[in-house]
């Protein structure tokens, strides 16, 4: 929730979101 606190967490969440979208497209 705090980008200036844990940018890594934001990146991970974005990566997960991208992965889900990719899987959905493939499916």
Biopython code that builds the backbone (N, CA, C, O; Angstrom):
import numpy as np
from Bio.PDB.StructureBuilder import StructureBuilder

atoms = [
    (1, "UNK", "N", (0.837, -1.191, 0.000)),
    (1, "UNK", "CA", (0.000, 0.000, 0.000)),
    (1, "UNK", "C", (0.881, 1.253, 0.000)),
    (1, "UNK", "O", (0.449, 2.330, -0.412)),
    (2, "UNK", "N", (2.117, 1.093, 0.468)),
    (2, "UNK", "CA", (3.033, 2.243, 0.471)),
    (2, "UNK", "C", (4.149, 1.999, -0.542)),
    (2, "UNK", "O", (5.097, 1.268, -0.254)),
    (3, "UNK", "N", (4.047, 2.597, -1.711)),
    (3, "UNK", "CA", (5.072, 2.394, -2.739)),
    (3, "UNK", "C", (6.444, 2.854, -2.271)),
    (3, "UNK", "O", (7.457, 2.243, -2.611)),
    (4, "UNK", "N", (6.479, 3.933, -1.490)),
    (4, "UNK", "CA", (7.776, 4.431, -1.025)),
    (4, "UNK", "C", (8.308, 3.560, 0.116)),
    (4, "UNK", "O", (9.447, 3.728, 0.552)),
    (5, "UNK", "N", (7.488, 2.639, 0.590)),
    (5, "UNK", "CA", (7.919, 1.788, 1.700)),
    (5, "UNK", "C", (8.419, 0.433, 1.181)),
    (5, "UNK", "O", (9.498, -0.028, 1.554)),
    (6, "UNK", "N", (7.626, -0.183, 0.327)),
    (6, "UNK", "CA", (8.029, -1.493, -0.208)),
    (6, "UNK", "C", (7.777, -1.529, -1.715)),
    (6, "UNK", "O", (6.774, -2.078, -2.170)),
    (7, "UNK", "N", (8.686, -0.947, -2.477)),
    (7, "UNK", "CA", (8.521, -0.952, -3.940)),
    (7, "UNK", "C", (8.574, -2.375, -4.493)),
    (7, "UNK", "O", (7.963, -2.682, -5.517)),
    (8, "UNK", "N", (9.307, -3.224, -3.806)),
    (8, "UNK", "CA", (9.421, -4.619, -4.262)),
    (8, "UNK", "C", (8.049, -5.282, -4.258)),
    (8, "UNK", "O", (7.706, -6.033, -5.171)),
    (9, "UNK", "N", (7.282, -4.996, -3.233)),
    (9, "UNK", "CA", (5.955, -5.603, -3.122)),
    (9, "UNK", "C", (5.088, -5.154, -4.310)),
    (9, "UNK", "O", (4.344, -5.950, -4.884)),
    (10, "UNK", "N", (5.195, -3.901, -4.658)),
    (10, "UNK", "CA", (4.398, -3.378, -5.779)),
    (10, "UNK", "C", (4.819, -4.102, -7.056)),
    (10, "UNK", "O", (3.975, -4.519, -7.850)),
    (11, "UNK", "N", (6.113, -4.246, -7.242)),
    (11, "UNK", "CA", (6.609, -4.921, -8.449)),
    (11, "UNK", "C", (6.093, -6.354, -8.495)),
    (11, "UNK", "O", (5.641, -6.824, -9.540)),
    (12, "UNK", "N", (6.158, -7.034, -7.381)),
    (12, "UNK", "CA", (5.687, -8.424, -7.346)),
    (12, "UNK", "C", (4.208, -8.487, -7.694)),
    (12, "UNK", "O", (3.777, -9.349, -8.459)),
    (13, "UNK", "N", (3.441, -7.575, -7.131)),
    (13, "UNK", "CA", (1.991, -7.584, -7.398)),
    (13, "UNK", "C", (1.732, -7.318, -8.873)),
    (13, "UNK", "O", (0.852, -7.929, -9.479)),
    (14, "UNK", "N", (2.491, -6.416, -9.436)),
    (14, "UNK", "CA", (2.309, -6.101, -10.862)),
    (14, "UNK", "C", (2.687, -7.308, -11.707)),
    (14, "UNK", "O", (2.016, -7.619, -12.692)),
    (15, "UNK", "N", (3.754, -7.982, -11.323)),
    (15, "UNK", "CA", (4.184, -9.169, -12.071)),
    (15, "UNK", "C", (3.108, -10.242, -11.987)),
    (15, "UNK", "O", (2.790, -10.883, -12.989)),
    (16, "UNK", "N", (2.557, -10.438, -10.823)),
    (16, "UNK", "CA", (1.502, -11.447, -10.651)),
    (16, "UNK", "C", (0.300, -11.081, -11.514)),
    (16, "UNK", "O", (-0.283, -11.937, -12.180)),
    (17, "UNK", "N", (-0.061, -9.816, -11.495)),
    (17, "UNK", "CA", (-1.215, -9.364, -12.294)),
    (17, "UNK", "C", (-0.947, -9.633, -13.773)),
    (17, "UNK", "O", (-1.822, -10.114, -14.493)),
    (18, "UNK", "N", (0.248, -9.323, -14.210)),
    (18, "UNK", "CA", (0.602, -9.541, -15.621)),
    (18, "UNK", "C", (0.533, -11.031, -15.941)),
    (18, "UNK", "O", (0.030, -11.421, -16.995)),
    (19, "UNK", "N", (1.030, -11.847, -15.049)),
    (19, "UNK", "CA", (1.009, -13.303, -15.269)),
    (19, "UNK", "C", (-0.430, -13.789, -15.398)),
    (19, "UNK", "O", (-0.741, -14.587, -16.283)),
    (20, "UNK", "N", (-1.297, -13.319, -14.530)),
    (20, "UNK", "CA", (-2.713, -13.737, -14.569)),
    (20, "UNK", "C", (-3.323, -13.330, -15.906)),
    (20, "UNK", "O", (-4.041, -14.112, -16.528)),
    (21, "UNK", "N", (-3.040, -12.116, -16.342)),
    (21, "UNK", "CA", (-3.585, -11.641, -17.625)),
    (21, "UNK", "C", (-3.065, -12.524, -18.759)),
    (21, "UNK", "O", (-3.827, -12.924, -19.639)),
    (22, "UNK", "N", (-1.788, -12.822, -18.734)),
    (22, "UNK", "CA", (-1.194, -13.660, -19.791)),
    (22, "UNK", "C", (-1.860, -15.031, -19.804)),
    (22, "UNK", "O", (-2.221, -15.538, -20.866)),
    (23, "UNK", "N", (-2.021, -15.621, -18.644)),
    (23, "UNK", "CA", (-2.654, -16.950, -18.556)),
    (23, "UNK", "C", (-4.075, -16.875, -19.100)),
    (23, "UNK", "O", (-4.519, -17.759, -19.832)),
    (24, "UNK", "N", (-4.772, -15.823, -18.740)),
    (24, "UNK", "CA", (-6.158, -15.666, -19.214)),
    (24, "UNK", "C", (-6.181, -15.590, -20.741)),
    (24, "UNK", "O", (-7.032, -16.201, -21.386)),
    (25, "UNK", "N", (-5.254, -14.847, -21.305)),
    (25, "UNK", "CA", (-5.204, -14.704, -22.777)),
    (25, "UNK", "C", (-4.908, -16.072, -23.402)),
    (25, "UNK", "O", (-5.544, -16.478, -24.375)),
    (26, "UNK", "N", (-3.942, -16.758, -22.829)),
    (26, "UNK", "CA", (-3.575, -18.081, -23.374)),
    (26, "UNK", "C", (-4.775, -19.019, -23.279)),
    (26, "UNK", "O", (-5.074, -19.784, -24.197)),
    (27, "UNK", "N", (-5.460, -18.930, -22.118)),
    (27, "UNK", "CA", (-6.618, -19.813, -21.914)),
    (27, "UNK", "C", (-7.764, -19.334, -22.778)),
    (27, "UNK", "O", (-8.840, -19.932, -22.764)),
]
sb = StructureBuilder()
sb.init_structure("model")
sb.init_model(0)
sb.init_chain("A")
sb.init_seg("    ")
for serial, (resi, resn, name, xyz) in enumerate(atoms, 1):
    if name == "N":
        sb.init_residue(resn, " ", resi, " ")
    sb.init_atom(name, np.array(xyz, "f"), 0.0, 1.0, " ", f" {name:<3s}", serial, name[0])
structure = sb.get_structure()
